[in-house]
Amino acid sequence: MFTTLFALVLSVIPQQQAPIEAKAAQQESKAPPNNYENYRLAAMHINQLAANIHSQADARALIDAIAEQYPGDAYSSWMTSVILRHVAHAEYEAVADPAKAIPEQRIANVWNEYVREINAPEETLVTVAEIHNLRDAQYTVAKMMWNGDRLRTLWTMPNIYAVGPDGKVASGARAVEAVRILCDMARSFQNIQSARNRVQKGTLVSDQVKQPSADSAPKPKASGGSLSASSKPNPIRPA
């Protein structure tokens, strides 16, 4: 599954020879206590790598560092040298030139093609507005978790996101972020359902969060119930 999705998403980028919400993040923190600090330190190192991409080599170091955190994982089928090289190339291109970021329309198109192929319910089709709303929620929650030093994991790294001049997610995604979106929709489609509800209401999580003061991490407003995940079952799993 993931090999096909990643290849289709990344195919928008010319290749060279030589590319969450809170509930999901909390699930990642359930590593054994004696391993969590190492996991946290690894996430901090990788987040720093994501903030300092100045060459193809820097991008490949980021991708390799992420892959090393999932030995024997369910995602291992896509962790071949060729695919990792393509992801690293796409990551570098998006950082070097924001115009080469992966369009949200491309992500939506590839996902919709996939769910049609597996005969998933019609409700699993997504729109660009829902993808953008999901990215906004993921980035906002990631910053809250990370800046408050409450939960630093691979799923809450804020530096993997393509951010615009206004400080919010841009209209295109970096490659690692695109991978994260696909993984999130596959394993926690309820987050898209929550995003869909927000789109219908015309709201963004980033607009429902108070700006941080000098001595505090950002906190949701009292009415910010949109941060909670949907309780509906994942419609992707049966398909």
DRENDO-1510 file (C-alpha; in Angstrom, 1 decimal, always signed):
<recs>
REC; n; res; u; v; w
REC; 1; MET; +0.0; +0.0; +0.0 .
REC; 2; PHE; +2.5; +2.6; +1.2 .
REC; 3; THR; +4.9; +1.9; -1.6 .
REC; 4; THR; +2.3; +2.7; -4.2 .
REC; 5; LEU; +1.0; +5.8; -2.5 .
REC; 6; PHE; +4.4; +7.3; -1.9 .
REC; 7; ALA; +5.5; +6.6; -5.5 .
REC; 8; LEU; +2.4; +8.3; -6.9 .
REC; 9; VAL; +2.7; +11.3; -4.7 .
REC; 10; LEU; +6.4; +11.8; -5.3 .
REC; 11; SER; +6.1; +11.3; -9.1 .
REC; 12; VAL; +5.1; +15.0; -9.3 .
REC; 13; ILE; +8.7; +15.8; -8.6 .
REC; 14; PRO; +11.3; +15.2; -11.4 .
REC; 15; GLN; +13.7; +12.5; -10.0 .
REC; 16; GLN; +17.5; +12.6; -10.3 .
REC; 17; GLN; +19.8; +9.6; -11.1 .
REC; 18; ALA; +22.0; +9.7; -8.2 .
REC; 19; PRO; +13.9; +12.6; -2.9 .
REC; 20; ILE; -1.8; +14.5; +14.2 .
REC; 21; GLU; -3.5; +15.0; +15.9 .
REC; 22; ALA; -3.1; +14.7; +19.7 .
REC; 23; LYS; -4.5; +11.1; +20.0 .
REC; 24; ALA; -2.2; +9.6; +17.4 .
REC; 25; ALA; +0.8; +11.4; +19.1 .
REC; 26; GLN; -0.2; +10.0; +22.5 .
REC; 27; GLN; -0.3; +6.5; +21.1 .
REC; 28; GLU; +3.3; +6.9; +20.0 .
REC; 29; SER; +4.4; +7.7; +23.5 .
REC; 30; LYS; +3.5; +4.2; +24.8 .
REC; 31; ALA; +7.1; +3.0; +24.3 .
REC; 32; PRO; +8.6; +1.1; +27.3 .
REC; 33; PRO; +9.6; +3.7; +29.9 .
REC; 34; ASN; +13.3; +2.8; +29.7 .
REC; 35; ASN; +13.2; +3.4; +25.9 .
REC; 36; TYR; +11.2; +6.5; +25.8 .
REC; 37; GLU; +14.0; +9.0; +26.6 .
REC; 38; ASN; +16.1; +7.5; +23.8 .
REC; 39; TYR; +13.1; +7.8; +21.5 .
REC; 40; ARG; +12.5; +11.4; +22.6 .
REC; 41; LEU; +16.2; +12.3; +22.0 .
REC; 42; ALA; +16.1; +10.7; +18.5 .
REC; 43; ALA; +13.0; +12.8; +17.7 .
REC; 44; MET; +14.7; +15.9; +18.8 .
REC; 45; HIS; +17.7; +15.1; +16.7 .
REC; 46; ILE; +15.6; +14.4; +13.6 .
REC; 47; ASN; +13.5; +17.5; +14.1 .
REC; 48; GLN; +16.8; +19.5; +14.1 .
REC; 49; LEU; +17.8; +17.8; +10.9 .
REC; 50; ALA; +14.5; +18.8; +9.3 .
REC; 51; ALA; +15.2; +22.4; +10.1 .
REC; 52; ASN; +18.7; +22.4; +8.5 .
REC; 53; ILE; +18.4; +21.1; +5.0 .
REC; 54; HIS; +20.8; +22.9; +2.7 .
REC; 55; SER; +21.8; +20.0; +0.3 .
REC; 56; GLN; +20.7; +16.7; -1.0 .
REC; 57; ALA; +23.0; +15.0; +1.5 .
REC; 58; ASP; +21.2; +16.8; +4.4 .
REC; 59; ALA; +17.8; +15.6; +3.1 .
REC; 60; ARG; +19.1; +12.0; +2.8 .
REC; 61; ALA; +20.5; +12.2; +6.4 .
REC; 62; LEU; +17.0; +13.2; +7.5 .
REC; 63; ILE; +15.3; +10.4; +5.7 .
REC; 64; ASP; +17.8; +7.8; +6.8 .
REC; 65; ALA; +17.4; +8.9; +10.4 .
REC; 66; ILE; +13.6; +8.5; +10.3 .
REC; 67; ALA; +13.9; +5.1; +8.6 .
REC; 68; GLU; +16.3; +3.9; +11.3 .
REC; 69; GLN; +13.5; +4.4; +13.9 .
REC; 70; TYR; +11.3; +1.8; +12.2 .
REC; 71; PRO; +13.4; -1.4; +11.9 .
REC; 72; GLY; +11.1; -4.3; +10.9 .
REC; 73; ASP; +8.1; -2.0; +11.1 .
REC; 74; ALA; +5.0; -2.3; +9.0 .
REC; 75; TYR; +6.3; +0.5; +6.8 .
REC; 76; SER; +9.5; -1.4; +6.0 .
REC; 77; SER; +8.2; -2.4; +2.5 .
REC; 78; TRP; +8.7; +1.1; +1.2 .
REC; 79; MET; +12.1; +1.6; +2.9 .
REC; 80; THR; +14.2; +0.6; -0.1 .
REC; 81; SER; +17.3; +2.5; -1.2 .
REC; 82; VAL; +15.5; +3.8; -4.4 .
REC; 83; ILE; +12.4; +5.0; -2.6 .
REC; 84; LEU; +14.4; +6.6; +0.2 .
REC; 85; ARG; +16.5; +8.4; -2.4 .
REC; 86; HIS; +13.3; +9.7; -4.1 .
REC; 87; VAL; +11.8; +10.9; -0.9 .
REC; 88; ALA; +15.1; +12.7; +0.0 .
REC; 89; HIS; +15.2; +14.3; -3.4 .
REC; 90; ALA; +11.6; +15.5; -3.1 .
REC; 91; GLU; +12.2; +16.8; +0.5 .
REC; 92; TYR; +15.2; +18.8; -0.7 .
REC; 93; GLU; +13.4; +20.2; -3.7 .
REC; 94; ALA; +10.5; +21.4; -1.5 .
REC; 95; VAL; +12.8; +23.1; +1.0 .
REC; 96; ALA; +15.0; +24.7; -1.6 .
REC; 97; ASP; +12.1; +25.9; -3.7 .
REC; 98; PRO; +8.6; +26.1; -2.0 .
REC; 99; ALA; +7.1; +26.2; -5.5 .
REC; 100; LYS; +8.2; +22.5; -5.8 .
REC; 101; ALA; +6.3; +21.4; -2.7 .
REC; 102; ILE; +3.9; +18.5; -3.2 .
REC; 103; PRO; +0.5; +20.1; -3.9 .
REC; 104; GLU; -2.4; +19.2; -1.6 .
REC; 105; GLN; -4.4; +18.5; -4.7 .
REC; 106; ARG; -1.8; +15.8; -5.7 .
REC; 107; ILE; -2.1; +14.2; -2.2 .
REC; 108; ALA; -5.9; +14.2; -2.4 .
REC; 109; ASN; -5.9; +12.7; -5.9 .
REC; 110; VAL; -3.5; +9.9; -5.0 .
REC; 111; TRP; -5.4; +9.1; -1.8 .
REC; 112; ASN; -8.7; +9.0; -3.7 .
REC; 113; GLU; -7.3; +6.8; -6.4 .
REC; 114; TYR; -6.1; +4.4; -3.7 .
REC; 115; VAL; -9.4; +4.2; -1.8 .
REC; 116; ARG; -11.3; +3.6; -5.1 .
REC; 117; GLU; -8.9; +0.7; -5.9 .
REC; 118; ILE; -9.5; -1.0; -2.6 .
REC; 119; ASN; -13.3; -0.4; -2.8 .
REC; 120; ALA; -13.3; +1.6; +0.4 .
REC; 121; PRO; -16.6; +3.5; +1.3 .
REC; 122; GLU; -17.4; +6.7; -0.5 .
REC; 123; GLU; -16.8; +8.6; +2.8 .
REC; 124; THR; -13.1; +7.9; +2.6 .
REC; 125; LEU; -12.7; +10.2; -0.5 .
REC; 126; VAL; -11.1; +13.5; +0.6 .
REC; 127; THR; -11.0; +17.0; -0.6 .
REC; 128; VAL; -8.2; +19.6; -0.8 .
REC; 129; ALA; -9.9; +21.6; +1.9 .
REC; 130; GLU; -9.9; +18.5; +4.2 .
REC; 131; ILE; -6.3; +17.8; +3.6 .
REC; 132; HIS; -5.3; +21.4; +4.4 .
REC; 133; ASN; -7.5; +21.4; +7.5 .
REC; 134; LEU; -5.8; +18.2; +8.7 .
REC; 135; ARG; -2.4; +19.6; +8.0 .
REC; 136; ASP; -3.3; +22.7; +10.0 .
REC; 137; ALA; -4.4; +20.6; +12.9 .
REC; 138; GLN; -1.4; +18.4; +12.8 .
REC; 139; TYR; +1.0; +21.3; +12.7 .
REC; 140; THR; -0.8; +23.3; +15.4 .
REC; 141; VAL; -0.9; +20.3; +17.8 .
REC; 142; ALA; +2.7; +19.4; +17.0 .
REC; 143; LYS; +3.8; +22.9; +18.0 .
REC; 144; MET; +1.8; +22.8; +21.2 .
REC; 145; MET; +3.3; +19.4; +22.2 .
REC; 146; TRP; +6.8; +20.3; +21.2 .
REC; 147; ASN; +7.1; +23.8; +22.5 .
REC; 148; GLY; +5.5; +22.7; +25.8 .
REC; 149; ASP; +8.0; +19.8; +26.0 .
REC; 150; ARG; +5.0; +17.6; +26.8 .
REC; 151; LEU; +5.4; +15.0; +24.1 .
REC; 152; ARG; +8.3; +15.0; +21.7 .
REC; 153; THR; +8.0; +12.1; +19.2 .
REC; 154; LEU; +8.4; +11.5; +15.5 .
REC; 155; TRP; +4.7; +12.3; +15.2 .
REC; 156; THR; +4.9; +15.7; +16.8 .
REC; 157; MET; +8.0; +17.1; +15.0 .
REC; 158; PRO; +7.0; +20.7; +13.9 .
REC; 159; ASN; +10.0; +21.2; +11.5 .
REC; 160; ILE; +8.8; +18.7; +8.9 .
REC; 161; TYR; +5.9; +21.0; +7.8 .
REC; 162; ALA; +5.9; +23.5; +4.9 .
REC; 163; VAL; +5.0; +26.8; +6.5 .
REC; 164; GLY; +4.0; +30.0; +4.8 .
REC; 165; PRO; +5.0; +33.6; +5.6 .
REC; 166; ASP; +1.9; +33.8; +7.9 .
REC; 167; GLY; +3.2; +31.1; +10.1 .
REC; 168; LYS; +0.6; +28.6; +9.0 .
REC; 169; VAL; +0.9; +25.5; +6.8 .
REC; 170; ALA; +1.5; +26.4; +3.1 .
REC; 171; SER; -0.6; +25.1; +0.3 .
REC; 172; GLY; +2.0; +22.4; -0.6 .
REC; 173; ALA; +3.7; +19.8; +1.6 .
REC; 174; ARG; +7.2; +18.7; +2.1 .
REC; 175; ALA; +7.9; +15.0; +1.3 .
REC; 176; VAL; +8.2; +13.8; +4.9 .
REC; 177; GLU; +5.0; +15.6; +5.7 .
REC; 178; ALA; +3.2; +14.0; +2.8 .
REC; 179; VAL; +4.3; +10.6; +4.0 .
REC; 180; ARG; +3.0; +11.5; +7.5 .
REC; 181; ILE; -0.4; +12.6; +6.0 .
REC; 182; LEU; -0.8; +9.3; +4.2 .
REC; 183; CYS; +0.2; +7.3; +7.2 .
REC; 184; ASP; -2.2; +9.3; +9.4 .
REC; 185; MET; -5.2; +8.8; +7.0 .
REC; 186; ALA; -4.5; +5.1; +6.7 .
REC; 187; ARG; -4.2; +4.3; +10.4 .
REC; 188; SER; -6.4; +7.1; +11.9 .
REC; 189; PHE; -8.9; +8.2; +9.3 .
REC; 190; GLN; -11.0; +9.6; +12.1 .
REC; 191; ASN; -8.7; +12.6; +12.0 .
REC; 192; ILE; -9.9; +13.4; +8.5 .
REC; 193; GLN; -13.4; +13.0; +9.7 .
REC; 194; SER; -12.7; +15.6; +12.4 .
REC; 195; ALA; -11.1; +17.9; +9.7 .
REC; 196; ARG; -14.2; +17.4; +7.6 .
REC; 197; ASN; -16.4; +18.6; +10.4 .
REC; 198; ARG; -14.2; +21.7; +10.8 .
REC; 199; VAL; -14.3; +22.4; +7.1 .
REC; 200; GLN; -18.1; +22.3; +7.2 .
REC; 201; LYS; -18.0; +24.8; +10.1 .
REC; 202; GLY; -15.4; +27.0; +8.4 .
REC; 203; THR; -12.9; +26.6; +11.3 .
REC; 204; LEU; -9.2; +25.8; +11.6 .
REC; 205; VAL; -7.5; +24.5; +14.8 .
REC; 206; SER; -4.9; +27.2; +14.4 .
REC; 207; ASP; -7.6; +29.8; +14.7 .
REC; 208; GLN; -9.0; +28.2; +17.9 .
REC; 209; VAL; -5.7; +28.2; +19.8 .
REC; 210; LYS; -4.6; +31.2; +21.9 .
REC; 211; GLN; -1.3; +32.8; +21.0 .
REC; 212; PRO; +1.4; +31.8; +23.5 .
REC; 213; SER; +2.4; +34.3; +26.1 .
REC; 214; ALA; +6.0; +34.9; +27.1 .
REC; 215; ASP; +5.9; +32.4; +29.9 .
REC; 216; SER; +3.5; +29.7; +28.7 .
REC; 217; ALA; +3.1; +27.2; +25.9 .
REC; 218; PRO; +0.0; +27.6; +23.6 .
REC; 219; LYS; -3.2; +26.3; +25.1 .
REC; 220; PRO; -6.6; +25.6; +23.4 .
REC; 221; LYS; -9.4; +28.0; +24.2 .
REC; 222; ALA; -12.1; +26.7; +26.5 .
REC; 223; SER; -14.3; +26.0; +23.6 .
REC; 224; GLY; -11.6; +24.3; +21.5 .
REC; 225; GLY; -13.3; +20.9; +21.4 .
REC; 226; SER; -12.2; +20.5; +17.8 .
REC; 227; LEU; -8.9; +19.0; +19.0 .
REC; 228; SER; -10.5; +15.8; +20.1 .
REC; 229; ALA; -10.4; +12.9; +17.7 .
REC; 230; SER; -13.6; +11.4; +16.3 .
REC; 231; SER; -15.0; +8.3; +18.0 .
REC; 232; LYS; -16.1; +6.8; +14.7 .
REC; 233; PRO; -14.5; +3.5; +13.6 .
REC; 234; ASN; -11.8; +3.7; +10.9 .
REC; 235; PRO; -13.7; +2.9; +7.6 .
REC; 236; ILE; -10.3; +2.1; +5.9 .
REC; 237; ARG; -9.6; -1.0; +7.9 .
REC; 238; PRO; -12.4; -3.2; +6.5 .
REC; 239; ALA; -11.5; -2.3; +2.9 .
</recs>
